[in-house]
Amino acid sequence: MDADEVAERREVFRLLARGYADQATKLLADEDERSTIYAALELRFALEALAYDLACNYLEELGETKTLEWQAPKLVERLKGIDPWADNAVYVTGVHPETGEKVLMGTDMRMDLRKLKHRYQKLNSALHAPTIAKVESGKPRNMERLRADCRDVLSVVESVLASTAMVGGGTHYPVFQMNCQCGKVVKRRTDPLFVHRDDPSRGDEHITVRCWNCENSVQLSLNGDHYEVSHNIFNFDCPHDGCGGENKIWQKDMVDGYKADCEHCGGAILMSTALRPVAV
């Protein structure tokens, strides 16, 4: 996907976010309860639109669009897993033709993805009827607090929409690619590894490359300029008496209640993450 196509996709969601923000601004001016609740809904739409806007930079790595999480907080978890700096503001600089000095040409502002979930949940709480406990308490909804939360989110949305540049999710280092056993091609940018190699206080020594189709994953690290790949596989001994043979299971399957058969004796095994694999 070239830069122009990415920009076109992003512009669609920017326009949506602008419409939601403008509508929220009008509703907040009314200062009545119902208008404030509708403003919270519009602002939640705006946060989602900006999350989708940012995700357009990473569609090749995120996988098929029809399988993407629609909830903004879950989507940005994927984004941060792909690019830890996805939410960092990007500053575009150039050189002044007369003075030769470096000058700021534009800024692509991004939402703080760590705070997005908190802001999203604050707005979400306003979009439900009062609970039984809330009604029985006799305490009215704190509309002043909700209006303050709405104005806080609106300021964030406006700052992102005030960006004077739109920068794609370009990479500075090689992109790792693997053919998953499920048949999907998985791509992952490796910037954190190279940044960590040059400055151990930044980046990551290991990153997880996960297939969004089957959830299998590998750990990726650097050895010089070469990748070292290790499967996220858990080894365990069969718990059945008289067997004890070594088995392997994907880390994603290490969840309570997952059932497997021993590769050696065929005995049924129930995975228990809190304790250990047990015979059933």
Buried (B, 14 or more C-beta within 10 A) or exposed (E): EEEEEBBEBBEEBBEBBBBBBEBBBEBBEEEEEEBBBBBBBBBBBBBBBBBBBBBBBBBBBBBEEEEBBEBBBEBBBBBBBBBBBBBEBBEEEEEEEEEEEEEEEBBBBBBEBEEBBEBBEBBBEBEEEEEEEEEEEEEEBEBEEBBEBBBBBBEBBBEBBEBEEBBBBEEEBEEBEBEBEEEBEBBBBBBBBBBBBEEEEEBBEEBEBBBBBBEBBBBBBBEEEEBEEEEBBBEBBBBBEEBEEEBEBBBBBBEEEBEBEBEBBEBEBBBBEEEEBEBE
